[in-house]
Amino acid sequence: MTNTEQIIQILKQKIDEAPDGISFTELVKYVQAQRPDFKINMIYGAFDRFRKNLPPDIYRPGRGVYENIKFKDVDVTENQQQVKVLQSVGDTKVPEKEFYEAFAQWLIENEGCTKAIALGGNCFKGKWGTPDVLGVRKSAPSDIIRVPEEIVAGEVKVPSSQPLIEAFGQACSYKLFCHKSYIVVPKNSSKDDIERLDALARIFGIGLVLFDSTNPVVPDFSIRVRAAAHSPDIFFVNEKMKIVEKELFT
């Protein structure tokens, strides 16, 4: 049995044991606990294969949640349906780039992106900046109703890496060439900063996601404000997407 097959087997077994459903985050944590010798990218790769070829007895009752159909009609309360997430401890600063791949997976699970990649750096060049993560949502050949392709950007910030208001400005600038844009900030940011970002996000249609900035393996992303879709400038969409065409669209 290959490593990928072993991971998929672990995923199936765990889902079969979760009557209230289980989140993508908890599944990744479980695989990590069971097989600490497996690298996180290997787990993500196996999960991607699993996600695209779900067994007939497993379905997704909500965004980023998996459940066996034998539990589908079980009457549970709203609180029981919520997945309990283990909180990591410690205050060690983790490099920002360590969270990019995890957020790319989050976009696939929670924004329906068919593919998402880590960028960062100065890939797009120029003063408008480059998103840390970029995803695309495309209709599947089997979809009855086809929708236009949608580009989603993510700007991830760890403590002290940059003032959050500047990061918010970057997230706003990505709307020039993206249909949706997210800013991703640590849960332990000041309450005042989070409240202001929440208000601004709702005004400007920017998504706001909080995360555990001490745990790059399972950052426990939680959505505070969902990004609103809008129509970007098609000139800039084509200009930027041409730079990442090979990585994102093939």
Buried (B, 14 or more C-beta within 10 A) or exposed (E): EEBBEBBBEBBBEBBBEBEBBBBBBBBBBBBBEBBEEBEBEBBBBBBBEBBEEEBEEBBBEEEBBBBBEEBEEEEEEEEEEEBEBEEBEEEEEBEBBBBBBBBBBBBBBBBBBBBBBBBBEEBBEEEEBBBBBBBBBBBEEEEEEEEEBBBBBBBBBBBEBEEBEEBBBBBBBBBBBBBBBBBBBBBBBEEEBBEBBBEBBBEBBBBBBBBBBBBBBBBBBBBBBBBBEEEBEEEBBEBBBEBBEEEBEE
